[in-house]
Each structure stands twice: as structure tokens, then as C-alpha cells.
Amino acid sequence: MRDLGRAIRRYADGDLADFLFDPARAAEDPRGLAFAVAALRDAIVSPPENLLPLMPVCDSSLACAVCDRDITDRSLDDGEAFEVVRWHLGRIAPDRQGEILDVNPLLYLDSAARELRSREPARRAVDRAARLYYDRYVVNGARPRPDELRPVQLACQNVIIGLAALRHDAVFDGLRVESYTTCDVAHLATGEADRAMASLLLCDAFQSGGTMEIRFGRTVNTEGGKREEGGRRSRELPVPPGLRRFARARGLELGAKDRSSISPAEARELFLLVTPMSEELRFNAFFAFDARRISPERLCYALMAGIWRDIELTYLLGTSGRATSILEGGSDPADRIARGAEAEACRAAVMIGTLLSRLENSSAALGSEVVEVDEDARNAIPWVIQSDMAAVYFAVQPGTLIPWGGTGATLRTKRTSEAIIVLPRPMPHQSDIELLAKIQAKEPESAVFLLVPQDTEMSEFPNVPWLKCPQTLDLLDQVVRGKLDTMRISRR
């Protein structure tokens, strides 16, 4: 704690003078530690007594060091400080309260100081890149090559949370990020800006080809850097402090061998870290990684670029032996047998993904024919892939409205039903009907359906409960071809 106290005094007189809570200031001073402690104790959710406020994270949350004793304890100077957490003063989801900002308060203060020093230069650099980009490409209606400098702006609810300028660099065959800056805001989870920006950088690095290495700052030549406007010299920069802090808080050290570079191995770990996956997909994916069937970068790109949904990839990995080929863009069109097997699996996966999206966005109060446009109001629908039957279990509330049923009428699960079991079959056969009957006998309290394309003729399967996806077989094939083509050309 004595080291932390010395660091606070040093930074309070330097880079963090306008941000750190200074113990030397009066109790009524908003930049004083006493004022911050009082504000923290007035939070809607009372914090533990061992949180020491360090500095604001945003207008409604504070970065606090976790101490080994009450901060009012007279022996606090002899104690220890552990990680730094973010404590919100207002209402926040319970799982978002107390999220880790960094593993050590000294590292956090150093990181915050570096980040604040670099923020304004990065903003100006991105502004310059944006003006050049507008003049060269937007005005002319042209698209830049991957090796041209491109500005990036991330925003959420009209608030800018990240800026960057990037290009593919042929010198080391990787991504060059010349400028980078992010910030935490009240309505986003801790580190979300860096997670989103890292996702964007990694997707661009994958799509542009190369080694997946990411270097920061401008290229340095053997003379120490070329001279730019105003007499400045170009130079490489360390991995951005905010990005390093995000990864460090989650157990990953970036720039371990080269402070200006995220190595290919680190990029792989970072890609897996920033890519949200369901537990079932993560299990299937790591099984495929270990068997060297799929590279982590390709699967993460397919998810983060929105080419395949989580449930669709889980279904493919769990039910098809062709998942590897599908994620690489599919078999040679001349191999009609392999191509047909892949098409059947992909059609089923797309139908399942569409159904889950409809269930999550349907208002239970207004009926499933009404779709919510407020993304925050989506219903979380748990699901499980039953690989041996190529079926999907959706956990729902009893009496849930189900879309696409019968001849277009809306169906409702039984009052006691807690699951919808769906067998996606783009081209159903009699064996599928027999399997459905077995599932109905085994799961009498569940609503069991055959899921088929819109133009499937079901008259030959009387008394079979079915759901018709809004897409016809031809439309499904168009969607599938688009996904396969995108995965094939993504590594150019």
C-alpha cells in the first residue's frame, strides 16, 4: 500500500492530475479521496469496505483498488492492494458490478497515464486519415486496397468509444495499426470498447491474409524513421495500454516478446478471448481445434463477421462431418456428392438460426407474429444440439407462442411444455417422420416439430407437426452459397 500511495502522489502531480482522487485534498473537493469515498458509500449497491477509490472510469463509475483490509483501518499503509475493479454508483446488472479493470493498481495507474497521453495524438491522426480517405475514396466512389490506410470509428448509442487507422503492411505481411484509442462509457461493459476494436482488427487481419501479426505505429526504417510534416519522425508504438489492460485482466499478456507487436500466437489467443461463444460451441470448437480440423482464426472470423451464427456453427460441428470443408468455403463444385452433403447440412443450420432469431425477437406479450425492433428487449432462449438425432432443443416458458406453424397459424406450446424440439430437415424423408414419432413418445410434454423450407409439400406426411421456415429451398441455397463464397475468399 505504501508503493500505491507513492504512485498516487506521483501521478496526482503529473499525467493524472485531473483524474486521480488526491488524499491531500479537502473533503468537499470533488477530486479529493474523502469526497470519492463518500460518493462510493452512497452508491445504490453498497460496495465492500475494502475498496479504495482511485479515479473515475466514467461519469457514473469509479476504479477502485481491492485492499486486504477496511480502508478506514489505521494500519492500511501496512496492507496490500490487489486487483482494480469498476464500481458503478447507479443501477447496473449484478454481473456487471465489480468487473476487473486490471490485475494490479500500479499497472493500472501506469496504463491509464499512458492511455491519456496517447489519446489526443491518436484522435488527431485518425482525423487526418479520415480527411485523406474522404478525398481519395469517398468523393470518387472508390474502394481502398487492404494496404491503404483506412480510418475506423466505433460508436454505441451515438457515443464514440474507439478510433483507429489501419492497413495491411507487406513488409511483415500483417496488419499495421498506425493509431488506436478507446474509452469506457457508462452504458457498456468494462473493456467492451477494446474488445470490439480488437475484434475488428483481428477480422481485418484475417480477411487481408498474412500472418495475423498486428504491429502498432508507423514503420521505422534503418535510419530511425522517415521525416514527416513538421519535422516529426515516424516510429513504432507499444501495444495500446487500454488493449493490454483488457487482455491482462483476462489472463493474456500482449506484446510479451515485442512491445510493439501482437504476435500471431497472441493474436490467436486474443481472437478466442474476444469472440463470444456458447458453452456448447466452445466445447465442439476446441475439440475440432485439438484434432486440427479447423483453425481458431477461421472459426472466430466466421462468428465475428456474422457469416455463421453461434447455433449454426454448433449444429454443423455437432451433426456434420463436413464442417471443416464448409468453413473453408465448401468442396469443389465438381464433387457433387460432397457438395450435396454440405448443402443439406448448411440449409438445416440456416433454418435453425432463423428460427432462434425469430424466437428471441418475438414479443411473448403481443404474440409471435409481432417482432421487436428493440435489440435490448430480446428474449434469451437456451438451446442444446442433440447431435445423434440432428435435433435442437429450445428451452421455453410453458405456453410460448411458436411461429410458422401449421398452415401459417401461430401455435402455442402446452401449458406444461418447457421445451420445443425441432428436427431441421430441408428435404424430409420417411425416416425423419419415424424419428419424430420416437421423440414424441419419449418426450410427451415437449412440443416436437419437423422444420422444413417454405415450399416443402407436406401432404405426403399427414398428421406430422411441422414448422415452415419463411425461406424456400432456392432461397436457402442462395444464402448458403453466399456464406460459402465469403469464407472461400476471406483469406485473399
Sequence and secondary structure as in RCSB ss.txt:
>XXXX:A:sequence
MRDLGRAIRRYADGDLADFLFDPARAAEDPRGLAFAVAALRDAIVSPPENLLPLMPVCDSSLACAVCDRDITDRS
LDDGEAFEVVRWHLGRIAPDRQGEILDVNPLLYLDSAARELRSREPARRAVDRAARLYYDRYVVNGARPRPDELR
PVQLACQNVIIGLAALRHDAVFDGLRVESYTTCDVAHLATGEADRAMASLLLCDAFQSGGTMEIRFGRTVNTEGG
KREEGGRRSRELPVPPGLRRFARARGLELGAKDRSSISPAEARELFLLVTPMSEELRFNAFFAFDARRISPERLC
YALMAGIWRDIELTYLLGTSGRATSILEGGSDPADRIARGAEAEACRAAVMIGTLLSRLENSSAALGSEVVEVDE
DARNAIPWVIQSDMAAVYFAVQPGTLIPWGGTGATLRTKRTSEAIIVLPRPMPHQSDIELLAKIQAKEPESAVFL
LVPQDTEMSEFPNVPWLKCPQTLDLLDQVVRGKLDTMRISRR
>XXXX:A:secstr
 HHHHHHHHHHHTTTTTTTS BTTS TT TTBHHHHHHHHHTSSS   TTEEEEEEEETTEEEEEEESS TT TT
GGGS EEEEEEEESS   GGGTTEEEES HHHHHHHHHHHHHHHHHHHHHHHHHHHHHIIIIITTT    TTS E
EEEEEETTEEEEEEEEEEETTTTEEEEEEEEE   TTS TTHHHHHHHHHHHHHHHHT S   EEEB    TTSS
 B GGG B  B  S HHHHHHHHTTT  SSSS TTEE HHHHHHHHHHHS   HHHHHHHHHHHHTTSS HHHHH
HHHHTTSS HHHHHHHHHH TTHHHHHTT S TT HHHHHHHHHHHHHHHHHHHHHHHHHHEETTTEEEEE   G
GG     EEEEGGGTEEEEE  TT EESSBTTS  EE  TT  EEEEEE SS  HHHHHHHHHHHHH TTSEEEE
EE TT   TTSTT  EEE SS HHHHHHHHHHHHHHHHHS  
